[in-house]
Amino acid sequence: MAARILVFAGSTRRASLNRQLAAVVAASIQAAGGSATLIELADYDMPLYQGDWESDHGVPEAARRLSSLLIEHDGLAIASPENNASISALTKNTLDWLSRVNGGQALQGKVALLTAASPGALGGMRGLNHLRDILHTLGVLTLPRTLALGRANEAFAADGRLSNDHTQVQLDALAAQLVTVAGSLAQR
């Protein structure tokens, strides 16, 4: 059975470079023999995490739905924007709420590929270090290599694919590694 990978971008902006990257990542996972489920976090609207809100209202239904979906997958791939040298508020809030559903069980033991796209030269690399730390705290194994796509505003061809063949080969190798590791862990 093919490894099932949940793919999302930590942005809901219509012209988001990370949403474009998430679509390319999903296609690379499929090409590597995995089964990619590309979602939009806009479909899982959650309030900003705050303990008093949770005490008064409980965990939002959207967080429960997303947690249930994640449980059905062997791994995840995140295209994370970099905001002020860290991750986006949307990415952090999503992970915070996921950690509140059944003690974050949906995340524990998963493997993740971390990617980022930015018009800057570093491609969001600084934010990926923060994302890795957060995911490790939540029990997620991350692949050692990441893809930080610099000058991403120039990186996509008209058909949505990456225009640089070398970068596409790098992404395909990372996607294949994710599919292999996630599939191996799922069989245990």
ABEGO torsion letter per residue (X at the ends): XBBBBBBBBABABAABAAAAAAAAAAAAAAAAGBBBBBBBAAABBBBBBBAAAAAAAEBBAAAAAAAAAAAABABBBBBBBBBGGBBBAAAAAAAAAAAABGGGAAABGBBBBBBBBBABAAGGAAAAAAAAAAAAAAGBBBBABBBBBBGAAAABBAAGBBABAAAAAAAAAAAAAAAAAAAAAAAX
